Amino acid sequence: MSSISKLTTPSSRRQFLTLLGLSAVAVGCGTGGGGSAKDQAKTLRYQGWAGSVILPELAEDLGFLEDVKLKWVGNTISGPQDIQSAATGQVDFGGAFNGAVVKLAARKAPITAVISYYGVDKAAYNGFYVLKDSPIHSARDLIGKKVGMNTLGAHSEAMLDIYLQRHGLSQADIKKVEPLVVPPVNTEQSLRQKQIQVGVLGDILRDKALQTGGIRPLFTDYQLLGNFSAGTYVVNDRLLKENPDTARTFVTGVARAIEWARARPRDEVIDRQIEIVKKRGRNEDTGPLKYWKSFGVAETAGRIADKDLQLWIDWLAKRGDIEKGQVKASDLYTNEFNAYSRKDKSKSQSTDRSSAAEPTSKSGS
């Protein structure tokens, strides 16, 4: 059972943001422009999520990673932690909310975003929910209230800030709204027990809570910003420099998995994910996967655009977390390794594990 003592305080919030703001441990420089394809690394270390299937895992299972293999080294606790691990070379790629990517890059971490992997659409979204009889009906009603979310300094806190700003609250008033960390599995209970006044719910937790009844949305991130890609995978710059062919195979394979999931019937995508979880044998609950609806990636093949990062650059600058003009969106990502093409699209309609992408471009788009 959750209790208010388990929720983090504003001081914890500051500590988290300070930790994220620390410069990543530098990894040694690469060697020129990469060796021959046969000499390049073919195994990529990564962190997963318990009970979930990430796009690279789906891509590997579908055969889209060709001769590149994934090595699971454990599960991550958050997106910011995952990309910090990529920056320090503990793993070869990691994924996080784009605001966290911007902030880490602003501290000169040796990382580059290479492909979007999650986003928001009408099927995949997070809502900010209140009790049905709550007196909260507007942004101003949130002053002095507690808002429970899974991680601070990330997607949900950004959505909250943008909502408050768009509805005219001053920075002084925004600071009176208190974001708190609540484990997602405890958010509904904490809301119903009035330990928090607003709870952020998504996917299965949102659908189950709505089915139970007694809550209503104050707003959703889809209502706020529409369709948008919200998070990217980043790769350590040394790996990109020394293993460009491996990086291209990896990114293009993930791009194919995005489009495969977009094109196939929802039940087929769910069944494939459940099969993957069962095969890896980690004693995980596959029940939540039945509620999967979409990865929410907005752009074809997960290609990244300036706008995907600029929104968060502006948000962080307004908060004072980075200086205005400190980073430029176009410097933080590359589509060079995303060689997804129409040819790949036709191949991705098949579940044949032996099929493999044949990139038609070395630069992507």
C-alpha positions as CSV (number, residue, x, y, z in Angstrom):
1,M,0.0,0.0,0.0
2,S,1.3,3.4,-0.9
3,S,1.5,6.2,1.6
4,I,2.4,9.9,1.3
5,S,5.7,9.2,3.0
6,K,6.7,7.3,-0.1
7,L,6.3,10.3,-2.3
8,T,9.3,12.4,-3.0
9,T,9.6,16.0,-1.8
10,P,10.6,19.2,-3.6
11,S,14.1,18.6,-2.3
12,S,14.2,15.2,-4.0
13,R,13.1,16.9,-7.1
14,R,16.1,19.3,-6.9
15,Q,18.4,16.4,-6.2
16,F,17.2,14.5,-9.2
17,L,17.6,17.5,-11.5
18,T,21.1,18.2,-10.1
19,L,22.0,14.5,-10.7
20,L,20.8,14.7,-14.3
21,G,22.7,17.9,-14.7
22,L,26.1,16.4,-13.8
23,S,28.4,16.0,-16.7
24,A,28.7,12.5,-18.0
25,V,32.0,10.7,-17.6
26,A,33.8,11.2,-20.8
27,V,34.6,8.2,-22.9
28,G,37.8,8.1,-24.9
29,C,37.9,9.3,-28.5
30,G,37.3,7.0,-31.4
31,T,39.7,5.9,-34.0
32,G,39.1,7.6,-37.3
33,G,36.1,6.9,-39.4
34,G,35.5,3.3,-38.3
35,G,37.0,0.0,-39.3
36,S,35.8,-2.4,-42.0
37,A,32.3,-3.8,-41.5
38,K,33.7,-7.2,-40.4
39,D,35.8,-5.6,-37.7
40,Q,33.0,-3.5,-36.2
41,A,31.2,-4.5,-33.0
42,K,28.1,-6.6,-33.6
43,T,26.7,-6.8,-30.1
44,L,25.0,-3.8,-28.4
45,R,24.5,-3.7,-24.7
46,Y,21.2,-2.2,-23.4
47,Q,18.8,-1.9,-20.5
48,G,15.2,-3.0,-20.8
49,W,12.0,-2.4,-19.0
50,A,10.3,-5.2,-16.9
51,G,7.2,-6.5,-18.5
52,S,7.7,-4.5,-21.6
53,V,9.2,-4.9,-25.1
54,I,11.2,-2.1,-26.5
55,L,11.5,-1.5,-30.2
56,P,15.1,-2.8,-30.5
57,E,13.9,-6.1,-28.9
58,L,11.0,-6.2,-31.4
59,A,13.4,-5.5,-34.3
60,E,15.7,-8.2,-33.2
61,D,12.9,-10.8,-32.9
62,L,11.7,-9.9,-36.4
63,G,15.1,-10.3,-37.9
64,F,15.5,-6.7,-38.8
65,L,18.8,-6.3,-37.0
66,E,20.5,-8.7,-39.3
67,D,23.8,-9.8,-37.8
68,V,23.7,-7.3,-34.9
69,K,22.8,-8.8,-31.6
70,L,21.5,-7.3,-28.4
71,K,22.8,-8.0,-24.9
72,W,20.5,-7.2,-22.1
73,V,22.4,-6.0,-19.0
74,G,19.4,-5.3,-16.7
75,N,16.4,-3.1,-16.5
76,T,16.5,0.7,-16.2
77,I,14.6,2.7,-13.7
78,S,14.0,5.8,-15.9
79,G,14.8,7.4,-19.2
80,P,17.3,9.9,-17.7
81,Q,19.2,7.0,-16.0
82,D,19.2,5.1,-19.3
83,I,20.8,7.8,-21.4
84,Q,23.2,8.6,-18.6
85,S,24.4,5.0,-18.9
86,A,24.8,5.4,-22.6
87,A,26.8,8.6,-22.1
88,T,29.2,6.9,-19.7
89,G,29.6,3.8,-21.9
90,Q,27.9,1.4,-19.6
91,V,25.5,0.5,-22.4
92,D,25.6,1.2,-26.1
93,F,22.3,2.9,-26.5
94,G,19.6,4.3,-24.2
95,G,16.2,6.1,-24.6
96,A,14.6,9.0,-22.8
97,F,12.2,11.9,-23.1
98,N,13.7,14.5,-25.4
99,G,13.9,17.1,-22.7
100,A,16.2,14.8,-20.8
101,V,18.3,14.3,-24.0
102,V,18.6,18.0,-24.4
103,K,19.7,18.6,-20.9
104,L,22.3,15.8,-20.9
105,A,23.7,17.0,-24.3
106,A,23.9,20.6,-22.9
107,R,26.4,19.3,-20.3
108,K,28.6,18.1,-23.2
109,A,27.8,14.5,-22.8
110,P,29.2,12.4,-25.8
111,I,25.8,11.3,-27.2
112,T,23.7,11.8,-30.3
113,A,20.0,11.0,-30.8
114,V,19.5,8.7,-33.7
115,I,15.8,7.7,-33.9
116,S,12.5,8.5,-32.2
117,Y,11.0,5.5,-30.3
118,Y,7.9,6.7,-28.5
119,G,5.4,9.5,-28.8
120,V,1.9,10.7,-28.3
121,D,-1.2,10.0,-30.5
122,K,-4.9,9.5,-30.0
123,A,-4.2,5.9,-28.9
124,A,-0.9,6.4,-26.9
125,Y,-1.1,9.2,-24.4
126,N,-0.9,10.2,-20.7
127,G,-3.7,11.9,-18.9
128,F,-3.7,14.1,-15.8
129,Y,-6.6,12.7,-13.8
130,V,-8.6,14.0,-10.8
131,L,-11.4,12.5,-8.8
132,K,-14.8,12.9,-10.4
133,D,-16.0,15.2,-7.6
134,S,-12.7,17.1,-7.4
135,P,-13.0,20.9,-7.2
136,I,-10.1,21.1,-9.7
137,H,-11.4,22.2,-13.1
138,S,-8.7,24.6,-14.4
139,A,-5.0,25.2,-14.3
140,R,-5.3,27.8,-11.6
141,D,-7.1,25.3,-9.4
142,L,-3.8,23.3,-9.3
143,I,-2.0,26.0,-7.2
144,G,-1.0,24.3,-3.9
145,K,-2.0,20.9,-5.2
146,K,0.1,17.7,-5.4
147,V,0.5,16.0,-8.9
148,G,1.8,12.4,-8.9
149,M,3.9,11.3,-11.8
150,N,6.5,8.6,-12.4
151,T,9.6,10.7,-12.9
152,L,10.5,14.3,-12.3
153,G,12.3,16.5,-14.9
154,A,10.9,14.4,-17.7
155,H,7.8,14.0,-19.9
156,S,5.0,14.4,-17.4
157,E,6.5,17.4,-15.6
158,A,7.1,19.1,-19.0
159,M,3.5,18.5,-20.0
160,L,2.3,20.0,-16.6
161,D,4.5,23.1,-17.0
162,I,3.3,23.7,-20.6
163,Y,-0.3,23.3,-19.5
164,L,0.2,25.8,-16.7
165,Q,2.0,28.3,-18.9
166,R,-0.5,28.1,-21.7
167,H,-3.3,28.9,-19.2
168,G,-1.6,32.0,-18.0
169,L,0.0,31.1,-14.7
170,S,3.0,33.1,-13.7
171,Q,6.3,31.3,-12.8
172,A,5.6,32.2,-9.2
173,D,2.3,30.4,-9.3
174,I,3.7,27.4,-11.3
175,K,6.2,26.9,-8.5
176,K,3.3,26.5,-6.1
177,V,2.1,23.4,-8.0
178,E,3.9,20.4,-6.5
179,P,5.0,17.5,-8.8
180,L,5.8,14.4,-6.8
181,V,7.2,11.0,-7.8
182,V,4.6,8.2,-7.3
183,P,5.3,4.7,-8.7
184,P,2.9,4.2,-11.6
185,V,1.3,1.1,-10.1
186,N,0.4,3.2,-7.0
187,T,-0.8,6.4,-8.7
188,E,-4.5,5.4,-9.0
189,Q,-4.6,4.3,-5.3
190,S,-2.9,7.5,-4.1
191,L,-5.4,9.6,-6.1
192,R,-8.4,7.7,-4.7
193,Q,-7.0,8.0,-1.2
194,K,-6.5,11.7,-1.7
195,Q,-2.8,11.6,-1.0
196,I,-2.4,13.4,-4.2
197,Q,-4.9,15.6,-6.0
198,V,-3.9,14.8,-9.6
199,G,-2.4,11.6,-11.0
200,V,-0.7,11.0,-14.3
201,L,-2.0,7.7,-15.9
202,G,-1.2,6.1,-19.2
203,D,-1.8,2.8,-21.1
204,I,-3.1,-0.1,-19.0
205,L,-3.1,1.9,-15.7
206,R,-5.2,4.6,-17.4
207,D,-7.6,2.2,-19.0
208,K,-8.2,0.1,-15.8
209,A,-8.7,3.3,-13.7
210,L,-11.2,4.6,-16.2
211,Q,-13.0,1.3,-16.2
212,T,-13.3,1.4,-12.4
213,G,-14.8,4.9,-12.7
214,G,-14.8,7.8,-10.4
215,I,-12.1,9.8,-12.1
216,R,-12.0,12.3,-15.0
217,P,-9.3,13.9,-17.1
218,L,-8.2,17.4,-16.4
219,F,-6.2,17.3,-19.7
220,T,-4.1,14.9,-21.7
221,D,-0.8,15.4,-23.5
222,Y,-2.5,14.6,-26.8
223,Q,-5.0,17.4,-26.2
224,L,-2.2,19.7,-25.3
225,L,0.2,19.1,-28.3
226,G,-1.5,16.6,-30.7
227,N,0.6,13.9,-32.4
228,F,4.3,14.3,-31.6
229,S,7.4,12.1,-31.1
230,A,8.5,12.5,-27.5
231,G,11.6,10.4,-26.9
232,T,14.7,9.3,-28.8
233,Y,17.3,6.6,-28.6
234,V,20.8,8.1,-28.1
235,V,24.1,6.4,-29.0
236,N,27.5,7.1,-27.6
237,D,29.5,9.2,-30.1
238,R,32.5,6.8,-29.9
239,L,30.3,3.9,-31.0
240,L,28.9,5.9,-34.0
241,K,32.4,6.9,-35.0
242,E,34.0,3.4,-34.7
243,N,31.0,1.3,-35.8
244,P,29.0,3.2,-38.4
245,D,27.8,0.1,-40.2
246,T,26.6,-1.5,-37.0
247,A,24.9,1.8,-36.1
248,R,23.2,1.9,-39.5
249,T,21.9,-1.6,-39.2
250,F,20.6,-1.0,-35.7
251,V,18.8,2.3,-36.4
252,T,17.4,1.0,-39.7
253,G,16.2,-2.1,-38.0
254,V,14.4,-0.1,-35.3
255,A,12.9,2.0,-38.0
256,R,11.5,-1.1,-39.7
257,A,10.1,-2.3,-36.4
258,I,8.3,1.0,-36.0
259,E,6.7,0.7,-39.4
260,W,6.0,-3.0,-39.0
261,A,4.0,-2.2,-35.8
262,R,2.2,0.6,-37.5
263,A,1.2,-1.6,-40.4
264,R,0.2,-4.9,-38.7
265,P,-3.0,-5.6,-36.9
266,R,-2.9,-4.6,-33.2
267,D,-3.6,-8.2,-32.0
268,E,-0.6,-9.4,-34.0
269,V,1.7,-6.8,-32.5
270,I,0.5,-7.7,-29.0
271,D,1.0,-11.4,-29.6
272,R,4.5,-10.9,-30.9
273,Q,5.4,-8.9,-27.8
274,I,3.9,-11.5,-25.4
275,E,5.9,-14.2,-27.2
276,I,9.1,-12.2,-26.8
277,V,8.6,-11.7,-23.1
278,K,7.8,-15.4,-22.6
279,K,10.9,-16.5,-24.5
280,R,13.3,-14.4,-22.4
281,G,12.2,-16.2,-19.3
282,R,12.5,-13.5,-16.7
283,N,9.2,-14.4,-14.9
284,E,7.4,-11.2,-16.1
285,D,3.7,-10.5,-16.1
286,T,2.5,-10.3,-19.7
287,G,-1.0,-9.1,-18.8
288,P,-0.3,-5.3,-19.4
289,L,0.9,-6.0,-22.9
290,K,-2.7,-6.9,-23.9
291,Y,-3.5,-3.2,-23.5
292,W,-0.8,-2.0,-26.0
293,K,-2.2,0.3,-28.6
294,S,0.6,2.2,-30.3
295,F,4.2,3.3,-29.9
296,G,3.0,6.8,-30.8
297,V,6.0,7.7,-33.1
298,A,4.8,10.6,-35.2
299,E,7.3,10.6,-38.1
300,T,7.8,7.8,-40.7
301,A,10.5,5.4,-39.5
302,G,11.2,7.5,-36.4
303,R,13.2,10.1,-38.2
304,I,14.0,13.1,-36.0
305,A,13.2,16.7,-36.9
306,D,14.4,20.0,-35.2
307,K,10.9,20.5,-33.8
308,D,11.1,17.3,-31.8
309,L,13.9,18.8,-29.7
310,Q,13.3,22.6,-30.0
311,L,10.1,22.5,-27.9
312,W,12.1,21.1,-25.0
313,I,15.1,23.4,-25.5
314,D,12.7,26.3,-25.1
315,W,11.1,24.7,-22.1
316,L,14.4,24.1,-20.3
317,A,15.6,27.6,-21.1
318,K,12.4,29.1,-19.6
319,R,12.9,27.0,-16.5
320,G,16.5,28.1,-16.2
321,D,17.9,24.6,-16.5
322,I,19.9,25.6,-19.6
323,E,20.9,28.9,-21.0
324,K,19.1,30.4,-23.9
325,G,21.1,29.6,-27.0
326,Q,23.2,27.0,-25.2
327,V,22.3,24.2,-27.6
328,K,21.0,24.0,-31.1
329,A,18.5,21.4,-32.0
330,S,20.2,20.3,-35.2
331,D,23.4,19.6,-33.4
332,L,21.8,17.0,-31.1
333,Y,20.6,14.4,-33.5
334,T,21.3,12.7,-36.9
335,N,19.3,10.8,-39.4
336,E,22.5,9.6,-41.1
337,F,22.1,6.1,-39.8
338,N,18.4,5.7,-40.6
339,A,18.4,4.1,-44.1
340,Y,14.8,3.0,-44.0
341,S,13.2,3.2,-47.5
342,R,10.1,2.3,-49.4
343,K,11.8,-1.0,-50.2
344,D,12.1,-1.7,-46.5
345,K,8.4,-0.8,-46.1
346,S,7.3,-3.5,-48.4
347,K,9.6,-6.0,-46.6
348,S,8.2,-5.0,-43.2
349,Q,4.8,-6.2,-44.2
350,S,6.1,-9.7,-43.7
351,T,6.9,-11.4,-40.4
352,D,9.6,-13.5,-42.1
353,R,12.5,-13.6,-39.6
354,S,15.0,-14.1,-42.3
355,S,14.2,-11.0,-44.3
356,A,16.6,-8.1,-43.8
357,A,16.7,-4.5,-44.8
358,E,18.8,-3.5,-47.8
359,P,19.5,0.2,-47.3
360,T,19.3,2.2,-50.5
361,S,21.0,5.3,-48.9
362,K,23.9,5.8,-46.6
363,S,22.7,9.1,-45.2
364,G,19.0,8.6,-44.5
365,S,17.0,11.7,-44.8
